[in-house]
Amino acid sequence: MSMRTRKSRPTDGTGPSGRRGRAGAVAAIAAALAVAAVVPATAASSAPAHGPRDAVRAGLERVVTEDGFPAALLATTGRDGRTRNHTAGVGDLGTGAKVPVDGQVRVGSNTKTFTAVVVLQLVGEGKVALDAPVERYLPGLLRGDGIDGRRITVRQLLQHTSGLPEYTSVLMDRVFGEQRHTYYQPRALLDVALERKAEFAPGARWSYSNTNYVVAGLLVEKVTGRPIAEQITKRVVDRVGLRHTYFPGVGEEGIREAHPRGYHASGPGAPLVDITRIDPSWGWAAGQLVSTPGDLNRFFSALIGGELLKPAQLAQMRTTVEIPDDGSGSTPGSRYGLGLISTPLSCGGVMWGHGGNIPGYHTYPGVTDRGRAATIAVTALQPPTAKGFTSADAVVDTALCAN
């Protein structure tokens, strides 16, 4: 998940990521994550960049050697469907182990797109109406200071225009510290949010809040009578053959398959600490999934290609609102749909994806309407430079713009 750089963004680990206005790393973490020594690249080419592929490999290597991320993983998929995987850095700072090719990572707020797909599938089945109040499906649930589920629509949840306050701004420091191994019930997350005042009246503006997707998850469970983890698995993961993607079970703190370790620093100049094992329940329907760069390419390609939603619901998902440009590093022109972000490409056109941050990992996927896809993952929430994720996310742009 992620933490906040925007005034309107959460101080959490489940925000959209990178230059398109991720929920970022909390200010303390932005200055905190530092690496004492440069980690050598292990798989990305160190040769000078002459062609598009060389530029992609060189960019990935710079993410490690210049920006200081312990490891970087990249999957690119061409219009022919062929996927190429690249790695740089080391997968374990303690042992020096190699970065596993297309290794599993926690993908944070990319989970939101999966959740939104399930909600939109239910819309297509006539079981949910996008512009119906949340009250219709979860009667009496949303009540608080300026908060009323009778005035908030399902669409506003998915598009972050509900005004619901952010629960992770309260929990973030805890889940990096003494409550790293604490299990949170979804309703407990919502209770934390409802103790705070609404950010604004429903529909008045846009502001990223993970609370929206906790409510969306609860809505799915109420309408289907089944767990959100099962619905995501059945309706999305299994349907498009994501072999390395899963929703961690209750109490599950490890990562099941080959993976690079994830790292975090507690303050400026502090050493990177292995934070791979956490209880991710505090992310739930907003940010709990584990996946790989290759699987994220497959997922977003299948989504944009019409394999998961009917045309009417996909069109709704791709109907976007402006993400405010407040100087926090988002790409000018980025827009938010229903759990989906469009981001301008340097070569023209846009890419579709989301992005996510969670303790130990940052992921940034993008696909184009012309069938190209690229996803990068790095193994810390912030490098020791002021660039943040700019260089890492730029590799995706380079890959998608390559001829």
C-alpha positions as a Markdown table, in Angstrom:
| # | Residue | x | y | z |
|---|---|---|---|---|
| 1 | Met | 0.0 | 0.0 | 0.0 |
| 2 | Ser | 1.5 | 3.4 | 0.4 |
| 3 | Met | 1.8 | 6.6 | 2.2 |
| 4 | Arg | 1.0 | 10.2 | 1.6 |
| 5 | Thr | 2.6 | 12.9 | -0.4 |
| 6 | Arg | -0.6 | 14.7 | -1.5 |
| 7 | Lys | -2.7 | 16.8 | 0.9 |
| 8 | Ser | -5.7 | 14.9 | -0.3 |
| 9 | Arg | -4.0 | 11.5 | -0.2 |
| 10 | Pro | -3.7 | 8.9 | 2.6 |
| 11 | Thr | -0.7 | 8.4 | 4.8 |
| 12 | Asp | -0.9 | 4.8 | 4.0 |
| 13 | Gly | 0.5 | 1.9 | 2.2 |
| 14 | Thr | -2.3 | 1.3 | -0.3 |
| 15 | Gly | -2.2 | 4.3 | -2.6 |
| 16 | Pro | -1.7 | 4.5 | -6.4 |
| 17 | Ser | 1.9 | 4.8 | -7.1 |
| 18 | Gly | 4.6 | 6.5 | -9.0 |
| 19 | Arg | 4.5 | 9.7 | -11.1 |
| 20 | Arg | 0.7 | 9.3 | -11.6 |
| 21 | Gly | -0.1 | 10.4 | -8.1 |
| 22 | Arg | 0.6 | 7.5 | -5.8 |
| 23 | Ala | -0.5 | 7.8 | -2.2 |
| 24 | Gly | 3.2 | 7.9 | -1.8 |
| 25 | Ala | 5.3 | 7.3 | 1.3 |
| 26 | Val | 4.6 | 9.1 | 4.5 |
| 27 | Ala | 6.7 | 12.2 | 4.8 |
| 28 | Ala | 8.9 | 10.6 | 7.5 |
| 29 | Ile | 9.5 | 7.6 | 5.3 |
| 30 | Ala | 10.2 | 9.7 | 2.2 |
| 31 | Ala | 13.3 | 11.0 | 4.0 |
| 32 | Ala | 14.0 | 7.8 | 5.8 |
| 33 | Leu | 14.8 | 5.0 | 3.4 |
| 34 | Ala | 18.5 | 5.0 | 2.8 |
| 35 | Val | 21.1 | 2.5 | 1.6 |
| 36 | Ala | 24.6 | 2.7 | 3.0 |
| 37 | Ala | 26.2 | 1.1 | -0.1 |
| 38 | Val | 25.3 | 0.8 | -3.7 |
| 39 | Val | 24.0 | -2.6 | -4.5 |
| 40 | Pro | 25.4 | -4.1 | -7.7 |
| 41 | Ala | 23.1 | -5.0 | -10.6 |
| 42 | Thr | 22.8 | -8.8 | -11.2 |
| 43 | Ala | 20.8 | -9.2 | -14.4 |
| 44 | Ala | 20.3 | -5.9 | -16.1 |
| 45 | Ser | 22.9 | -5.2 | -18.8 |
| 46 | Ser | 25.5 | -2.6 | -17.9 |
| 47 | Ala | 26.3 | -1.9 | -21.6 |
| 48 | Pro | 25.7 | 1.6 | -23.0 |
| 49 | Ala | 22.1 | 2.0 | -24.1 |
| 50 | His | 21.8 | 2.2 | -27.9 |
| 51 | Gly | 18.4 | 0.7 | -28.8 |
| 52 | Pro | 15.1 | 0.5 | -27.1 |
| 53 | Arg | 15.8 | -2.7 | -25.2 |
| 54 | Asp | 19.2 | -1.4 | -24.1 |
| 55 | Ala | 17.5 | 1.7 | -22.8 |
| 56 | Val | 15.1 | -0.4 | -20.8 |
| 57 | Arg | 17.8 | -2.5 | -19.3 |
| 58 | Ala | 20.0 | 0.5 | -18.5 |
| 59 | Gly | 17.1 | 2.3 | -16.9 |
| 60 | Leu | 16.4 | -0.7 | -14.7 |
| 61 | Glu | 20.0 | -0.9 | -13.6 |
| 62 | Arg | 20.0 | 2.8 | -12.7 |
| 63 | Val | 17.1 | 2.2 | -10.3 |
| 64 | Val | 19.5 | 0.1 | -8.3 |
| 65 | Thr | 23.0 | 1.6 | -8.8 |
| 66 | Glu | 21.9 | 5.3 | -8.7 |
| 67 | Asp | 18.6 | 5.4 | -6.8 |
| 68 | Gly | 19.6 | 2.7 | -4.3 |
| 69 | Phe | 16.7 | 0.3 | -4.4 |
| 70 | Pro | 17.9 | -3.1 | -3.3 |
| 71 | Ala | 16.3 | -4.9 | -6.2 |
| 72 | Ala | 14.1 | -4.2 | -9.3 |
| 73 | Leu | 12.1 | -6.5 | -11.4 |
| 74 | Leu | 10.6 | -5.8 | -14.7 |
| 75 | Ala | 8.3 | -7.7 | -17.1 |
| 76 | Thr | 7.5 | -6.4 | -20.6 |
| 77 | Thr | 4.9 | -7.9 | -22.9 |
| 78 | Gly | 4.9 | -7.0 | -26.6 |
| 79 | Arg | 1.9 | -6.9 | -29.0 |
| 80 | Asp | 2.9 | -10.5 | -30.0 |
| 81 | Gly | 2.1 | -11.6 | -26.4 |
| 82 | Arg | 5.7 | -12.5 | -25.7 |
| 83 | Thr | 6.9 | -11.5 | -22.2 |
| 84 | Arg | 10.5 | -10.7 | -21.3 |
| 85 | Asn | 11.7 | -10.5 | -17.7 |
| 86 | His | 14.6 | -8.5 | -16.3 |
| 87 | Thr | 16.1 | -8.1 | -12.9 |
| 88 | Ala | 18.7 | -5.9 | -11.2 |
| 89 | Gly | 20.2 | -5.7 | -7.7 |
| 90 | Val | 20.0 | -8.5 | -5.1 |
| 91 | Gly | 17.0 | -10.3 | -3.7 |
| 92 | Asp | 18.3 | -10.6 | -0.2 |
| 93 | Leu | 20.7 | -8.0 | 1.3 |
| 94 | Gly | 21.7 | -10.5 | 4.0 |
| 95 | Thr | 22.7 | -13.4 | 1.8 |
| 96 | Gly | 23.3 | -11.7 | -1.5 |
| 97 | Ala | 20.8 | -14.1 | -3.2 |
| 98 | Lys | 19.8 | -13.3 | -6.8 |
| 99 | Val | 16.6 | -11.6 | -7.6 |
| 100 | Pro | 14.1 | -14.3 | -8.7 |
| 101 | Val | 12.9 | -13.8 | -12.2 |
| 102 | Asp | 9.3 | -12.6 | -12.1 |
| 103 | Gly | 9.3 | -13.1 | -8.4 |
| 104 | Gln | 6.2 | -12.6 | -6.2 |
| 105 | Val | 5.8 | -9.2 | -4.4 |
| 106 | Arg | 3.1 | -7.5 | -2.4 |
| 107 | Val | 1.3 | -5.3 | -4.9 |
| 108 | Gly | -0.6 | -3.0 | -2.6 |
| 109 | Ser | -3.2 | -0.8 | -4.3 |
| 110 | Asn | -3.2 | -2.7 | -7.5 |
| 111 | Thr | -5.6 | -4.8 | -5.5 |
| 112 | Lys | -8.2 | -2.0 | -5.9 |
| 113 | Thr | -8.4 | -2.7 | -9.6 |
| 114 | Phe | -9.2 | -6.3 | -8.9 |
| 115 | Thr | -11.9 | -5.3 | -6.4 |
| 116 | Ala | -13.4 | -2.8 | -8.8 |
| 117 | Val | -13.6 | -5.5 | -11.5 |
| 118 | Val | -15.6 | -7.7 | -9.2 |
| 119 | Val | -18.0 | -4.8 | -8.3 |
| 120 | Leu | -18.4 | -4.0 | -12.0 |
| 121 | Gln | -19.1 | -7.6 | -12.9 |
| 122 | Leu | -21.9 | -7.5 | -10.3 |
| 123 | Val | -23.1 | -4.3 | -12.1 |
| 124 | Gly | -23.1 | -6.2 | -15.3 |
| 125 | Glu | -25.1 | -9.0 | -13.7 |
| 126 | Gly | -27.7 | -6.6 | -12.5 |
| 127 | Lys | -26.9 | -7.1 | -8.8 |
| 128 | Val | -25.4 | -3.7 | -8.2 |
| 129 | Ala | -26.2 | -0.3 | -9.6 |
| 130 | Leu | -23.3 | 2.1 | -9.9 |
| 131 | Asp | -25.3 | 5.2 | -9.1 |
| 132 | Ala | -27.3 | 3.6 | -6.2 |
| 133 | Pro | -26.5 | 4.7 | -2.7 |
| 134 | Val | -24.3 | 2.4 | -0.7 |
| 135 | Glu | -27.1 | 2.3 | 1.8 |
| 136 | Arg | -29.1 | 0.0 | -0.5 |
| 137 | Tyr | -26.5 | -2.7 | 0.0 |
| 138 | Leu | -25.0 | -1.9 | 3.4 |
| 139 | Pro | -27.9 | -0.3 | 5.3 |
| 140 | Gly | -26.9 | 1.7 | 8.3 |
| 141 | Leu | -23.2 | 1.0 | 7.9 |
| 142 | Leu | -21.9 | 4.5 | 6.9 |
| 143 | Arg | -22.7 | 7.0 | 9.6 |
| 144 | Gly | -20.5 | 9.6 | 11.1 |
| 145 | Asp | -19.6 | 13.3 | 11.1 |
| 146 | Gly | -20.6 | 14.4 | 7.6 |
| 147 | Ile | -20.8 | 10.7 | 6.6 |
| 148 | Asp | -24.1 | 9.2 | 5.4 |
| 149 | Gly | -24.3 | 6.1 | 3.2 |
| 150 | Arg | -27.6 | 7.3 | 1.8 |
| 151 | Arg | -25.7 | 10.1 | 0.0 |
| 152 | Ile | -22.7 | 8.1 | -1.2 |
| 153 | Thr | -22.9 | 6.1 | -4.4 |
| 154 | Val | -21.1 | 3.0 | -5.4 |
| 155 | Arg | -19.5 | 4.9 | -8.3 |
| 156 | Gln | -18.1 | 7.5 | -5.8 |
| 157 | Leu | -16.5 | 4.7 | -3.8 |
| 158 | Leu | -14.7 | 3.3 | -6.8 |
| 159 | Gln | -13.7 | 6.7 | -8.1 |
| 160 | His | -12.6 | 8.2 | -4.7 |
| 161 | Thr | -15.1 | 11.0 | -4.8 |
| 162 | Ser | -17.1 | 9.9 | -1.7 |
| 163 | Gly | -15.3 | 12.1 | 0.8 |
| 164 | Leu | -14.8 | 9.2 | 3.2 |
| 165 | Pro | -11.9 | 9.8 | 5.5 |
| 166 | Glu | -8.7 | 7.7 | 5.4 |
| 167 | Tyr | -8.2 | 5.0 | 7.9 |
| 168 | Thr | -4.5 | 4.3 | 7.1 |
| 169 | Ser | -3.4 | 7.7 | 8.2 |
| 170 | Val | -4.1 | 6.4 | 11.7 |
| 171 | Leu | -2.7 | 2.9 | 11.3 |
| 172 | Met | 0.3 | 3.5 | 9.1 |
| 173 | Asp | 2.9 | 4.0 | 11.8 |
| 174 | Arg | 1.5 | 1.0 | 13.8 |
| 175 | Val | 1.8 | -1.5 | 10.9 |
| 176 | Phe | 5.4 | -0.5 | 10.3 |
| 177 | Gly | 6.1 | -1.0 | 14.0 |
| 178 | Glu | 4.5 | -2.8 | 17.0 |
| 179 | Gln | 1.4 | -3.9 | 15.1 |
| 180 | Arg | 3.2 | -5.3 | 12.0 |
| 181 | His | 1.9 | -8.8 | 12.9 |
| 182 | Thr | -1.5 | -7.7 | 14.0 |
| 183 | Tyr | -4.6 | -9.1 | 12.2 |
| 184 | Tyr | -7.3 | -6.5 | 11.5 |
| 185 | Gln | -10.9 | -7.3 | 10.7 |
| 186 | Pro | -12.3 | -5.3 | 7.8 |
| 187 | Arg | -15.0 | -3.7 | 9.9 |
| 188 | Ala | -12.3 | -2.6 | 12.4 |
| 189 | Leu | -10.6 | -0.7 | 9.6 |
| 190 | Leu | -13.9 | 1.0 | 8.7 |
| 191 | Asp | -14.5 | 1.9 | 12.4 |
| 192 | Val | -11.1 | 3.7 | 12.5 |
| 193 | Ala | -12.2 | 5.8 | 9.5 |
| 194 | Leu | -15.7 | 6.6 | 10.8 |
| 195 | Glu | -14.1 | 8.1 | 13.9 |
| 196 | Arg | -13.0 | 11.0 | 11.7 |
| 197 | Lys | -14.9 | 13.7 | 9.9 |
| 198 | Ala | -15.8 | 13.4 | 6.2 |
| 199 | Glu | -13.2 | 15.1 | 3.9 |
| 200 | Phe | -15.9 | 16.7 | 1.8 |
| 201 | Ala | -19.5 | 16.3 | 0.6 |
| 202 | Pro | -20.0 | 13.2 | -1.7 |
| 203 | Gly | -19.1 | 14.1 | -5.3 |
| 204 | Ala | -17.6 | 17.5 | -4.4 |
| 205 | Arg | -14.1 | 16.6 | -5.5 |
| 206 | Trp | -11.5 | 13.8 | -5.8 |
| 207 | Ser | -9.3 | 12.5 | -2.9 |
| 208 | Tyr | -7.7 | 9.1 | -2.6 |
| 209 | Ser | -8.9 | 7.1 | 0.4 |
| 210 | Asn | -8.4 | 3.4 | 1.0 |
| 211 | Thr | -11.6 | 3.4 | 3.1 |
| 212 | Asn | -13.6 | 3.5 | -0.2 |
| 213 | Tyr | -12.3 | 0.1 | -1.1 |
| 214 | Val | -12.8 | -1.4 | 2.3 |
| 215 | Val | -16.5 | -0.5 | 1.9 |
| 216 | Ala | -16.4 | -1.8 | -1.7 |
| 217 | Gly | -15.1 | -5.2 | -0.4 |
| 218 | Leu | -17.9 | -5.3 | 2.3 |
| 219 | Leu | -20.4 | -4.5 | -0.4 |
| 220 | Val | -19.2 | -7.4 | -2.6 |
| 221 | Glu | -19.4 | -9.8 | 0.4 |
| 222 | Lys | -22.9 | -8.6 | 1.3 |
| 223 | Val | -24.2 | -8.9 | -2.3 |
| 224 | Thr | -22.6 | -12.3 | -3.1 |
| 225 | Gly | -22.7 | -13.8 | 0.4 |
| 226 | Arg | -19.1 | -14.9 | -0.1 |
| 227 | Pro | -15.6 | -13.7 | 1.0 |
| 228 | Ile | -14.0 | -11.0 | -1.2 |
| 229 | Ala | -10.9 | -13.2 | -1.4 |
| 230 | Glu | -12.9 | -16.0 | -3.0 |
| 231 | Gln | -14.7 | -13.6 | -5.4 |
| 232 | Ile | -11.4 | -12.1 | -6.6 |
| 233 | Thr | -9.9 | -15.5 | -7.1 |
| 234 | Lys | -12.9 | -17.0 | -8.9 |
| 235 | Arg | -13.9 | -14.0 | -11.0 |
| 236 | Val | -10.5 | -12.6 | -11.9 |
| 237 | Val | -7.4 | -14.7 | -10.9 |
| 238 | Asp | -8.6 | -18.0 | -12.2 |
| 239 | Arg | -10.6 | -16.6 | -15.1 |
| 240 | Val | -7.5 | -15.1 | -16.8 |
| 241 | Gly | -5.0 | -17.6 | -15.6 |
| 242 | Leu | -2.9 | -15.6 | -13.1 |
| 243 | Arg | -0.8 | -18.5 | -11.8 |
| 244 | His | 1.2 | -16.5 | -9.2 |
| 245 | Thr | -1.4 | -14.2 | -7.8 |
| 246 | Tyr | -3.3 | -14.8 | -4.6 |
| 247 | Phe | -5.1 | -13.1 | -1.8 |
| 248 | Pro | -3.3 | -14.0 | 1.5 |
| 249 | Gly | -5.3 | -16.0 | 4.0 |
| 250 | Val | -6.2 | -15.0 | 7.5 |
| 251 | Gly | -3.0 | -14.8 | 9.5 |
| 252 | Glu | -0.7 | -15.5 | 6.5 |
| 253 | Glu | 2.4 | -13.3 | 6.8 |
| 254 | Gly | 4.9 | -14.9 | 4.4 |
| 255 | Ile | 5.0 | -14.9 | 0.6 |
| 256 | Arg | 4.4 | -18.3 | -0.9 |
| 257 | Glu | 6.7 | -18.6 | -3.9 |
| 258 | Ala | 10.1 | -17.3 | -4.9 |
| 259 | His | 10.3 | -13.6 | -4.0 |
| 260 | Pro | 12.8 | -10.8 | -3.3 |
| 261 | Arg | 12.9 | -9.5 | 0.3 |
| 262 | Gly | 11.2 | -6.2 | 1.0 |
| 263 | Tyr | 12.9 | -3.5 | 3.1 |
| 264 | His | 12.1 | -0.5 | 5.2 |
| 265 | Ala | 14.1 | 2.1 | 7.2 |
| 266 | Ser | 12.8 | 3.7 | 10.4 |
| 267 | Gly | 14.3 | 7.1 | 10.0 |
| 268 | Pro | 16.9 | 9.2 | 8.2 |
| 269 | Gly | 20.2 | 7.4 | 8.0 |
| 270 | Ala | 18.7 | 4.2 | 9.5 |
| 271 | Pro | 19.6 | 0.9 | 8.0 |
| 272 | Leu | 17.2 | -1.0 | 5.8 |
| 273 | Val | 15.3 | -3.6 | 7.7 |
| 274 | Asp | 13.8 | -6.7 | 6.2 |
| 275 | Ile | 10.0 | -6.2 | 6.5 |
| 276 | Thr | 9.0 | -9.0 | 4.2 |
| 277 | Arg | 6.9 | -10.8 | 6.8 |
| 278 | Ile | 3.9 | -8.7 | 7.8 |
| 279 | Asp | 0.2 | -9.3 | 8.3 |
| 280 | Pro | -1.3 | -7.5 | 5.3 |
| 281 | Ser | -4.9 | -7.7 | 6.6 |
| 282 | Trp | -4.9 | -3.9 | 7.1 |
| 283 | Gly | -4.9 | -3.5 | 3.3 |
| 284 | Trp | -7.7 | -6.1 | 2.7 |
| 285 | Ala | -9.8 | -5.2 | -0.5 |
| 286 | Ala | -7.7 | -2.0 | -0.9 |
| 287 | Gly | -4.2 | -3.6 | -0.9 |
| 288 | Gln | -3.7 | -7.2 | 0.2 |
| 289 | Leu | -2.8 | -9.1 | -3.0 |
| 290 | Val | 0.5 | -10.8 | -3.8 |
| 291 | Ser | 1.4 | -11.1 | -7.5 |
| 292 | Thr | 4.3 | -10.8 | -10.0 |
| 293 | Pro | 5.1 | -8.3 | -12.7 |
| 294 | Gly | 4.2 | -10.9 | -15.3 |
| 295 | Asp | 0.9 | -11.6 | -13.8 |
| 296 | Leu | 0.1 | -7.9 | -13.5 |
| 297 | Asn | 0.8 | -7.5 | -17.2 |
| 298 | Arg | -1.6 | -10.3 | -17.9 |
| 299 | Phe | -4.3 | -8.9 | -15.6 |
| 300 | Phe | -4.3 | -5.4 | -16.9 |
| 301 | Ser | -4.0 | -6.6 | -20.5 |
| 302 | Ala | -7.0 | -8.9 | -20.1 |
| 303 | Leu | -8.9 | -6.1 | -18.4 |
| 304 | Ile | -8.3 | -3.5 | -21.1 |
| 305 | Gly | -8.7 | -6.2 | -23.8 |
| 306 | Gly | -12.3 | -6.9 | -22.6 |
| 307 | Glu | -11.8 | -10.3 | -21.1 |
| 308 | Leu | -13.1 | -9.5 | -17.7 |
| 309 | Leu | -15.9 | -6.9 | -18.2 |
| 310 | Lys | -18.8 | -6.4 | -20.6 |
| 311 | Pro | -18.2 | -3.4 | -22.9 |
| 312 | Ala | -20.6 | -1.2 | -21.0 |
| 313 | Gln | -18.9 | -1.7 | -17.6 |
| 314 | Leu | -15.4 | -1.4 | -19.1 |
| 315 | Ala | -16.5 | 1.9 | -20.6 |
| 316 | Gln | -17.6 | 3.0 | -17.2 |
| 317 | Met | -14.3 | 1.9 | -15.7 |
| 318 | Arg | -12.4 | 3.9 | -18.2 |
| 319 | Thr | -14.5 | 7.1 | -17.7 |
| 320 | Thr | -12.1 | 9.2 | -15.7 |
| 321 | Val | -11.9 | 12.3 | -13.5 |
| 322 | Glu | -8.8 | 14.6 | -13.1 |
| 323 | Ile | -6.3 | 13.7 | -10.4 |
| 324 | Pro | -5.5 | 17.1 | -8.9 |
| 325 | Asp | -1.9 | 18.4 | -9.7 |
| 326 | Asp | -0.7 | 19.7 | -6.4 |
| 327 | Gly | 3.0 | 19.4 | -7.0 |
| 328 | Ser | 3.3 | 16.0 | -5.3 |
| 329 | Gly | 5.0 | 14.3 | -8.3 |
| 330 | Ser | 2.0 | 12.9 | -10.2 |
| 331 | Thr | 2.2 | 13.0 | -14.0 |
| 332 | Pro | 0.3 | 16.0 | -15.4 |
| 333 | Gly | -2.8 | 14.7 | -17.1 |
| 334 | Ser | -3.2 | 11.6 | -15.0 |
| 335 | Arg | -6.9 | 10.7 | -14.5 |
| 336 | Tyr | -8.7 | 8.2 | -12.2 |
| 337 | Gly | -11.5 | 6.0 | -13.5 |
| 338 | Leu | -13.2 | 3.3 | -11.4 |
| 339 | Gly | -10.2 | 1.6 | -9.8 |
| 340 | Leu | -8.1 | 2.4 | -12.9 |
| 341 | Ile | -5.7 | 5.2 | -13.8 |
| 342 | Ser | -4.8 | 6.7 | -17.2 |
| 343 | Thr | -1.3 | 8.2 | -17.5 |
| 344 | Pro | 0.1 | 10.1 | -20.5 |
| 345 | Leu | 3.1 | 8.5 | -22.2 |
| 346 | Ser | 6.1 | 10.5 | -23.3 |
| 347 | Cys | 5.6 | 9.1 | -26.8 |
| 348 | Gly | 1.9 | 10.1 | -27.0 |
| 349 | Gly | -1.2 | 8.3 | -26.0 |
| 350 | Val | -1.8 | 6.9 | -22.5 |
| 351 | Met | -1.2 | 3.8 | -20.5 |
| 352 | Trp | -3.8 | 2.2 | -18.2 |
| 353 | Gly | -2.9 | 0.7 | -14.8 |
| 354 | His | -2.9 | 1.6 | -11.1 |
| 355 | Gly | 0.2 | 1.1 | -9.0 |
| 356 | Gly | 0.7 | 0.3 | -5.4 |
| 357 | Asn | 2.9 | 0.7 | -2.3 |
| 358 | Ile | 3.0 | -1.5 | 0.8 |
| 359 | Pro | 5.7 | -2.0 | 3.4 |
| 360 | Gly | 8.7 | -3.4 | 1.4 |
| 361 | Tyr | 7.4 | -3.0 | -2.1 |
| 362 | His | 6.4 | -0.5 | -4.8 |
| 363 | Thr | 4.8 | -1.7 | -8.1 |
| 364 | Tyr | 3.9 | 0.2 | -11.2 |
| 365 | Pro | 2.1 | -1.5 | -14.1 |
| 366 | Gly | 0.9 | 0.0 | -17.4 |
| 367 | Val | -0.8 | -1.3 | -20.6 |
| 368 | Thr | -1.7 | 0.4 | -23.8 |
| 369 | Asp | -4.7 | -0.1 | -26.1 |
| 370 | Arg | -2.3 | -1.3 | -28.7 |
| 371 | Gly | -1.3 | -4.4 | -26.6 |
| 372 | Arg | 1.9 | -3.5 | -25.0 |
| 373 | Ala | 2.4 | -4.0 | -21.2 |
| 374 | Ala | 5.1 | -3.3 | -18.6 |
| 375 | Thr | 5.3 | -3.6 | -14.9 |
| 376 | Ile | 8.2 | -2.7 | -12.6 |
| 377 | Ala | 8.5 | -3.7 | -8.9 |
| 378 | Val | 11.2 | -2.4 | -6.5 |
| 379 | Thr | 11.9 | -3.7 | -3.0 |
| 380 | Ala | 11.6 | -0.6 | -0.8 |
| 381 | Leu | 9.1 | 2.2 | -0.5 |
| 382 | Gln | 11.7 | 4.9 | -1.1 |
| 383 | Pro | 15.3 | 5.1 | -2.3 |
| 384 | Pro | 17.9 | 7.4 | -0.7 |
| 385 | Thr | 17.6 | 10.0 | -3.4 |
| 386 | Ala | 15.1 | 12.8 | -3.9 |
| 387 | Lys | 13.8 | 11.2 | -7.1 |
| 388 | Gly | 11.5 | 8.9 | -5.2 |
| 389 | Phe | 9.9 | 6.5 | -7.7 |
| 390 | Thr | 10.4 | 8.8 | -10.7 |
| 391 | Ser | 13.3 | 6.8 | -12.2 |
| 392 | Ala | 11.6 | 3.4 | -11.5 |
| 393 | Asp | 8.3 | 4.5 | -13.1 |
| 394 | Ala | 10.1 | 6.0 | -16.0 |
| 395 | Val | 11.4 | 2.6 | -17.0 |
| 396 | Val | 7.7 | 1.6 | -17.6 |
| 397 | Asp | 7.3 | 4.6 | -19.9 |
| 398 | Thr | 10.5 | 3.7 | -21.8 |
| 399 | Ala | 9.4 | 0.1 | -22.2 |
| 400 | Leu | 5.9 | 1.0 | -23.5 |
| 401 | Cys | 7.3 | 3.6 | -25.9 |
| 402 | Ala | 10.0 | 1.3 | -27.3 |
| 403 | Asn | 9.6 | 0.5 | -31.0 |
